C-alpha cells in the first residue's frame, strides 16, 4: 500500500471525525512528531464532530516536550525553566473531574488552547488555530550560489529574490544526513540502546558542516520576533533522479552560534502532488515542493537569527530515498542524485512564517 488508499482510510481517525461524540482533550508537544495532526484533529472535531456537545468541547494543550511524559524542564540542549515542567496528571484530573464527576474544576471556563511559547518560556491561552492575528510572512532563500554548510553564503530575508544563481549538492543515500534531535518519538524505544537517537532542541551545527546541507541564515534580529503556528517551505528544485526527497528545518541561531532545532519536514517527490497517486520527476526539470514542517511557537530573541536548512535526508527519523522508482520498502539499489535549489523571481523559494506581533 504505497499510496493513500482504502487500507489507510480504514485506520485513519481523521476520516471518522463525524462519528466521534465525546469531548476531547488533546495533549500535544512541540517536539512530538504528531503535533500537526493533533491540531488538525482539534479543528476537525470543532467543525465535523458528531454532535454539538462534541464540537463545542474540544481542548488542546501543547507543552515544550516530546512524545513521552515530561521528566524535567530540560530537553535536549535547552532548559525551559521551572514553568516549562508540567505534571500532566494534574490536567488529566481537572478534565476527568469535570466530565466524569461533575466537579467544576475551572477547565471548561478557560479558552480551548493552552500553549507554551518557547524562547519567551511562558504559557498562553488562545481561542483558535492558526491564531487569527498571525501575519503569514514569506522569508525568501538567497545566495550567490554557495549556500552549502553554515559557512556558505546562504541568507534569508523578507525581500524577494531576483536573478540569483542556484545552490547545488549531491544526495547520496549511502551517506544520508543523520537525524539529530527534532520531532521524533524514538527516545522511549531507544533509551537504553548503545546508539541512541535523542529528540528535541539539539544543536544542529554538526549537520550544518555537511556539504549536502544548505543553510540560509537571516540577519541578527534587532527586536524579538514571535513565530507561532503551522509552517511550510515552498521549494523550487531540480533533481537528476526520477524520485528523491527534500527536507527542510527551521532553526534558532543563538548569539554564540548555537543552532537550535525548532521544526522539520520532508516531502517525497513522487507524492509532491498527492498521497493518492505517484508522479515521478522529469530529471533536471524544475518542480515545486510544499514541505510541511511541524508547527511551533517560539520567540526568536533580539540578537538571534533565523535559519532554514534544506537537504534530502534525515535518517533514520525518515526513510531514506534510494533515488529510484522502486516501490517503497522493496528497492535494494541506490543512486546518487544531483540536487539544484532555485531562488529567483520566477522560482522564489521561501518559508512561510506565522509572525505574531505584540498585542
N, C-alpha and C positions, 0 to 999 in steps of 0.2 A: 504493500500500500504506500507507494511513493508520492501520491498526490492526496489532497484532501477529498475523500470520498465518503460513501455511506458508512464505512468501517469507523472512520474518525468521527463522523457526525453522531453516531450512536453513543459515543462515550464523551462527547463534548457538552459540558454543563451549559455553556453559553447558548446552545441550541434549544435549551429546555427552560429558559427563564420564565416563560409564560405558564409553566406548570408549578412553579415554586410559590407556596402560600404561607411563608413564615417570615417574621422579621429576621434580619441577618446582620451580624456584627463581624466585619472582616478585620483581621489584624495583619497588617502588611508591614514591610520593612524596605528601606531604600536599597539595601544590598541583597534582597531576595530576588531570585530570577522570575518570580510570579507576580510582581507588583503591578505591572502594566495590565495583566489580565484581571487582577483584583479590582482595579479602578474601572475597567470595562464592565465587570460584574456589578459593581456598585451602581454605575449609571444605567446599565441594562435592567437591573431589578427595579430601579426607581421608575423606569419607563414601561417595562413589559411584565412586571410581576403579576402573578395570577389575580391578586385581589388588591383593593385599596389599602388594606392592612399591611400587606407585604410591600407595596410600592412606597408607602409613607414612613416605613420604619426600617430604613437602611442606614447603617453607620459604618465608617471605616476609620481605622486608627493606624497611622504609619510611623514606625519607630526607626531610629538610626542603628539598625542591626541587620542581621542576615536571616536565614531560614529557620534557625533553631532558637530556642528560648534564650533571652539575654542572660549573660553571666556577670557582666560588669558594664561600666560606662566606656570601656576601652574596646575598640575594634580596629584590627589592622594597625595602621600607623597613627591613628587618631584617638584622642580621648575627648569625649563629648561633655565631660564634666558631670557632676552629681545629677544634674537634671536629665542627663542622657540615659541613665539607668531606669528601666521600667520593670515593675513587678506586674506582669500580665495577669496574674491570678486575681489581683485586686480589680482590674477591669472586668474580668470574667464574672466575678461575684456581683459587681454592680449590675451587669447585664442580666444575669440569671435571677438576681433578687427581684428585679423589676418584672421580668416576663414569666417567671415560674412561681414567685411567692407573692407578687402584688405589692412589693415594697417600693416606695418612691425613693430610689437611690439618687435621683437627680440626673441620671444618664440621658433620659429622653427629653430633658429640658435644655440640653446642650446642642449646639449645631452638629450636623451629621458627620463632619470631617474634623479629625484632630490629627495634626501632623507636626513632626519635629523639623525645624528649619536648621539644617546643618550650617556651619560657619558662624551664624548668629548663636547657635546652640540654645534655641528656645522653642517652646511649644506654642501652637497657634490653632485656633478653631477657624474653619472655613465652611461655606454653605454649598459650594458646587465644585465640580472638577470637569475641565480645567477651570482655574479661577477666572471669574468674569472680568477682573481688572488686569489680567495678563495681557501684555503687549507682545505679540509674537514678532520677533525681530530677526532678520537674516544677518548672520555673520558669515562673510564670504572667505573662501580659501584663496590665498595669494602666494606667489613665489616667483623667483627668477629661474625656475626650472630645477632647483636642487633642494627640495623640502625633506629629503631623506635624513633621518635621525634628528635628535634635538639640537644638533649643531648646524643644521641646514638653514636655508633662507626662507622657510615657510612662515607666513604671517596670517593673521585672522583679524578681520575688521568689518564694520557695517558698510564700508564702501564697496560698491560693485566692481568686479574686475573688468578690465578692457582687454587689450592684447597682451597676453602673458604666455610664456612657454609652459608646456605641461610638465608634470613630475612623473618619473618612471621608476619602477622597481621590478625585480623578478620574485615571483612567489614560487617557492619550491616546497611541495607537500612533504618531501623527505626531511625538511628542516623548517617546520612551521613555527611561527611566533607562539611561544608558550603562554598559557594562562598565568596571570599574575594578579591575584585578588579579583575584585569585581563582584558581579551579580551572580553568584553561584551558591549551591547548597551542598557542596561536596564535603564540608568540614565534618559533619556528623558521620559521613560514610568513611572518611579517611583520617579521622582524628588520631588514630594510633598507627597509621601507615608510616613506613620509613620515608617515603617521598610524598609529603603532604601538599595539598593544594588549598591554600587558605583563601577565604572570601574577604570582601570588604575593601576599605580605602587604603590600598598599598601604594607605595612609591613606584611609579612606572618608569623611572629612568633606566633601569637595566634593559627594558624592552625598547626604549626610545633610542638606544645606541645601535639598534639593528638597522641595516641598510634597507630592509623591506618594511620599515615603519616610517610613514610620512608624518611630520609634525608641523602643525600650523598654530602659531602662538600669537596671542593678542598683545597689545601694548599694556604697560603697567597701569592698573586702574587708579584713577585719582580719587574715586569715591566707591563706596560699597555698591555691589551690583547683585541683586537677588534674581535667581532663576528658579522658578517653581512651576512644574507642570510636565507634560509629555514632551519628548524630544525627538526630532527627526533630522537626519542628514540627507540632503539631496545631492547625489554624486553623479557626475558625468565622467564616464571612464570607458576605456577600450581594453580589450584583453586579446592575447594571441590564442587563447583557448576557446573552445565552444561552450564550456561551462567552467565557472570559477566562483569564488566568494569574495565579497568585500566587507570589511569590518570597519567600525567607527567607535571612537571613545571620546567622551568629554572629560577633561582633566583640569583640576585646580592647581595652578603653579604658584607655589609659595615664594616669598622673597628670597629664601635661601636656595631656591632651585628645586626643592622637593615637588614632585609632580603626582598629586593625589588623585586616584581614580574616582570618578563620580558615577559614570554610566557608560554602558556599552551596548552594541547591537551588531547584527550580522545579516547579510542577505545573500542567498544563493542565486546566482544569475538565472538558472533555469526557471526559477519561481519569481522573478522580478516583477511579473505582471499578475500572477495568480498562484495560489497554492493548489488550485484545482486542475491546472494544466502545466505541461512542460514546454518551454520555448527556449531552445538553445541559442547561443550567440552566433552572430556572424563575426568571425575572427577579425580583429583590428577595426571594427566599426564602433562608433560611439553608441553607448546605451545609457539610459537614465535609471538610477537606483534610488529608491526611497528606503533608507535604512532606519528602522525604528529602534531607538535606544530605550533603555529603561527610564522611567520617569524619575525626577529628582526634586529636591528642594534644598538649595544651597545659596548662601550669601558668599560671593567672591569678595573678600575684604579688600579695602584700599591697599595698594602695594602688591596685590596678587595679579596674576594674568590668567586668561582663559587659553586652553589649548585643545585642539581637535587632532586626534590621531586617526590615520587611515592605513589599513593594511589588508591582508587577505586571510588571516588565520588567527585563532585564539583557542589553541588546542591544549588540553582536551575538553575545555569548557564547551566548545562546539566541535562537532565532527569536522575534520579537515577535508577539504575538497581535493580530490585527486586530479582535478582539471581534465576529466574525461566525460564522455556521455554515458558511462555505465550507470546502471541503476544504483541508487544509494545503498550501501552496505554490501554490494556484490563485486565492486571493482578491486582489482589487485595491481594494476599497472598505474604508475604515477607519471605525470607530465609536468614540466616546468611551464609556467605562464608568465609572459611579459605583460605587465600592467601599466597603463597610462592614465593618469588622472588629469582632467582638464579643468581650467578655471579661466574662462574668457567671457566676453559679453554674450556670446551665443550659448556657452555652456557654463553658467555661473554656479559652480559647486558651492554649497553653503550648509550651515547648520541653522535650524530654526529654533530660536531660544524663547521660551515664555518668560519675558522680563517683567518683574513686579516692581512698580515704582513705589516710593514711600507714600504711606497713607496720610 
